[in-house]
Every structure is written in structure tokens, then in C-alpha cells.
Amino acid sequence: MIEGADKYYYVANRRMGNYQVSVGNEKGCYTRSDVVTIPTGTTGIDNVDPFEGLKIYPNPTTGMFTIEMDNRVFGELSVKITAENGKEILSKIFEKTTEHFKTEVDIRNQAKGLYFINLWIDKYFATRKIIVE
């Protein structure tokens, strides 16, 4: 039994795993569906880096840039940007529900210099650098 699965549909969100539906009647007769793995299309290999194809452009930038990625890791994507001195200047959380993710980030109100972009999704973490001119 899955907690919260009390309707004719169920959205797994971040509850990864194997799911199967069983339907039965009061006489004890039942049937089961095929197993569905959430997220779909994964191989079960745990060494996939969702940030391998991460694109951050343009770099250098005037302060407006794009973060783009394609992967099969879904859930909360946390993006934090810090200055060279460690001061956090931006913190946003996005819900990544599709393989392709793309968003624009605006830090035009910040001084010129080097900034660090920290990204987290599920158990994965990456840091990239961006230069504001």
C-alpha cells in the first residue's frame, strides 16, 4: 500500500522505485499489472551525472544567462549563486519534471566579477563558474 495513493491515479514525484497495480474483488480474485519503474527509462546504474551536459551561457555575461540541461533526474532543482567572497546573492528552487530543463537567471544588479553557481538535484551536486563583465 502506498501512502496517499487513494485515487484512481498516483503521481510518484520523488518517490522512486518499482510500482505495480493490483486489482481484486471481494471473493479474493485479483490480477496484477506489469511493473513500472519510476523514473521511467533509467537503467538502475547509480553513477549517472545529471550535470554532465549542463550548459550555462553566455559566459562571460552581462548578468543575464541561461541554465540548460537534459537528464532523467526529476525533483527539486536548487540553484544558489555566490560571489567570490562566499556571499550568497541568489537562491531559487525549481521543480524539474521533464528531461529538458531551461531557465534564465538575472544577476545584472551584481558587481562585475567571478560567481559560483551551485546546483543540487536529488543526491547530485555540481558547481560551475560564471564571469559577469
N, C-alpha and C positions, 0 to 999 in steps of 0.2 A: 504494500500500500504506500502510495506517495502522498505525503502531507500536502494539502492544497489542491490535490487532483480530484475535485468533486464535481466537475462538469464534463460535458462530452468532449472537451478539448483540454490540453495541458501544454503550457509553454515552459520549456525546461530552463531557459535563460542560462544561468551559470551552473546549474546542476548537471554536470557532465556525467555520462555513464551510458549503460545499456538499458533500454526500455522495451517493454513488451506489454501488450494489452491482452487481458483475459476476460472473456465474456461467458457468463453462466446463467443458468436458470435455477429455480427453487428445487428442482429434482436432482441437482448436482451435476448435470451435464454442462460441459464447458468446452471452449476452444480457445487457443492462443494465437496471437499474431506472430509474424516474424520479428526478430529482434532488430531494433533501430538504435544505432549508436549516435549520441549527441556529444560533440558536434558531428554532423554527417561528413563523410569524406575523409576523416582522419585515419591514419594507419595504426595509431597506438604507439608510434615511435615518439619518445618523450624528448628528443633532442632537436626539435624544430625551433628555429629562431624566427619569431614573427616579425622581427625588425630587420631581417636580412635585406629585404628590398625597400627599406624605408627611404623615402625621398623628402628632402627639405630644401625648398627652392623659392626664390633665388637666394644664393649665398655667395658673396655678401649681399645684404639687403638694405633698403632704406628704413626697414622696420615692419613692413607688411610682407609675410611669407606664407607658403603653403606647406602643410604636412600631409603626406600621402603614403598609403601602404596597401598591400594586398596580402591577406593571410586568412587562415581559417580559425583564428583565435577570436572568440567573442566575449563581450562583457564590458566592464567599466574600463575605459582607457583614461588614465590620469596623465595630464601634461603639466609639468611645472618648469618654469623658466627662471633661472637665477643669473645674477650678474657675476662677474669675476670675483667680487668680494664675498660671495655667498648669499647676498640678499635676494630673497625671493621676490620677483616682480610680477609673476603671473601664475595662477593655478586654476586649471579647468579640468572638469571631468566630462567625458563624452561616453555615450552608450554605443559601442561598436556592435552592430547587429548584422552586418553584411561583410563579405570578403573584402570588398573595396572600401576604403575609408579615405576621405579627403576633407580637410578643413583649412580655413585661412586664419592666421594669427596676426594680431596687430600690436606691435610694441613700438610704434612710431613716436610715442611720447617719452621714450627712454633715451639716455645719452648714447653717443657713439661708443662702440667697444665690442668686446667679446662676451657672449652669453652662452649658457649651457641649457640645453633642452633635455629634460629628464622625462622619460615615458615609461609607464607601467601598464601592463595588461595581464591579468591572471597572475602567474608566477614569473613573468618575464619582465626584464628591465633593460633599458638602453639609455645612453647619454650621447648626445650629439652637440656640436658647437655651431654657433651662427655668429656672423660678424655684422653689426649694424654700422653703416657708414653715414 
